[in-house]
Amino acid sequence: MRRPWILRALGRGALVRRHDRIEAVVTLLSVIALIVAVPAAVLVSRAAYADNVARNLEYAKSVHSVEATVTEVAVNAPARLPHAPRRVGVRWTSAFQEQTGFVSTAEPVQVGARITVWLDNTGAVTRAPRSDAELQGSALSAGLALWTGTALVGLATVAVLRVALNRRRDAAWDEQWYQFCTSDGRANRDH
């Protein structure tokens, strides 16, 4: 059974050139960096999640929800996109005063329907606190961005190195063929 090329390139074979060894070492280092990046990405995701939860809790303390009645539905989303955000006019009572405003909703609603509207401390309409799934998704994105960045840097390094080494290999082959062709078939100058 043949050994993988990286083990052959790192071995003591007489036919293995220095270029092959350099390429094998850089490829191996890129794979190691990719493996090490996995726990680093997990740590980044956990830290991002903890930060997101803390910010979301702080935001949730500054907003409150009220039940509102839909007064008008803007027809700004095509019928083929039933879950596209729609802008709807709503009316609610806050601090014994009736107020109106517009909110975006992804759910299709009819005039007269009751929906939840989030207000800030001044009574202005604002977004709802983020759900736990949204917090987890953004934290996962941070970890995946780190891992993907590491993978792309490693891949680019190996690709650029391979191009440079292939040029050197080709130049070495050209030189050896030139020596072979111009020395009556004897490329080995040691004898």
N, C-alpha and C positions, 0 to 999 in steps of 0.2 A: 504494500500500500504506500502511495506517495505521500510525502509530508506536504503540508500547506506551503505555498510559495514564500510566505513571510518567514517561516522557520528555515526554509532552505536559504533564503537571502541572508538571514542572520547567522547561518551556520558557517563552517570552515571550508566550504567547497572552493576548489581552485578556480572554477569557472565563474564564480560570483564576482561581479565587478563592484567597485566602490560605489558607483551610482545606484546599483541595486540595493546595497546595504543602506544607503542614505534614504532611499525611497521606503524601504521596509521599516526603518526606525521612525520616520515621520508618520507613516500610516499607523504604526503601532501606537505612537504617542497620541494621534488623533482619536483612535478608538478608546484609549485609556481616558482621555479628556471627556469623551462622550459618556463613558460609564460613570466617571466622577461627577459629571454634571447632573446626573439623575438625582442623587441626594441633595445637591445644591438647589436644584429646581423645586424639590419638595419643601426645603426650608424656606425658599423665597415664597412659595405658594402659601405656606402656613403663616408666615409673617404678614403677607398681603391680606390674608383672610382676617387675621386678628386686627389689623389696622382698619380694614373695611367695616368689621363689626363695631369697633369703637366709634368710628365716624358716623355709622348709621344710627347707633344708639344716641349719640349726641344730637344728630339731626332729628330723630324721632321725638326727642324731648322738646324740640322747638316747633313742632307742628301738631295739629289735631284734626280729626276727621269729623265731618258732618254729613247727614243725609240730605241730598239735594234732589229736586225734581227736574227732569229734562223738559225744557220749554221749547227748544227748537233743535233740529238735526240738520247740520250743513251737509249737503250732498257734494262732498269734495273727494270721495273715494269711489273708484269705479266698482260696479257691481261684481266684477270678476275677482275682486280682492276683498272678500267679506271681512277679513280681520285687519285690514289696513286702518291705521288710526283715523278717527273721525273727530271733527271739532263739533261739540254740542254746547248749546246754551243751557244753563242751569240756573235754578233759583233755590235759595236756602235761607234759613233763619239762623242768625248768629247774634248773640247778645240782644235778643228781643227785637232785632231789626231784620227786615227781609232784604237780602242782597242777591245780585245776579252776577253772572260771569260766564266765561267760556272755559271748557276743559277739553282735553283730548282723551278719547277712549278707544280701545281696540275692539271692544265688544259692540256688536250692532245693537242699538237701543232705539226705542220709539218715544215719541212725545208723551209725557206723563209717567215715564218709568222713573224709578228711584235708583240713584247711584251714590256712591261714596265720593265725596270731594274732600281734598286735603287743603287745610288753610295754615298759613304761618301765623306768627304772633300778632301781626298787624291786620289779619283778616283777609289777606290776599291769597288767591288760589296758588297752590304750589304742587310739586310732585309728591307722590306717596313715598314713604321710606322704602328702601330697596328690600326685596325679599331675600331669604337666605339662599335661594338658588342663584339669584343674581350675584350675591356676594361671593359665593363659591365659584361661579363662572368667571368672574373677573380675577379672583385669586389664582384659579387654574390657568388663566390666560397669561398671567405674569410668570408663572413657573414654566409654562410651555414656551414662552418667548425666550427665556434664558436658555432652555435646552435647545431650541431651534437655532438660536444665535450661535451657540457653541458648535452645533452640528454644521452650520453653514460655514463658519470660520475654518473648522477642520477640513471640510470638503474642499473649500477654496484653496487652502494651503496645500493639500495633497494634489489637487488639479494643477495649480501653478507650478509646483515642484516637479510633477510628472512631465509637464510640457518642457520645462528647462532641462530636465535630465534626458528626455528623449532627444532633444537637440544635441546634447553632448554625446549621447550614445551614437547618434547618426554621424556626427563629426568623427568620432573614434573609428567607426566602421569605415567611413570614407578614407581615413588616413591608413588604416590597415590594408584595405583593398589597394590603395595606391602603392603602398610598400610591396605588396604581394605581386602586383602587376609590373612593377619597375625593377624588381630584383631577381629576375629569372625564376620566379616561383618560390623563392625563399623569403618568407616574411620574418622568420626568426633570425635575428642578427647575432644571437649568442653563439652560433656554431661557425 
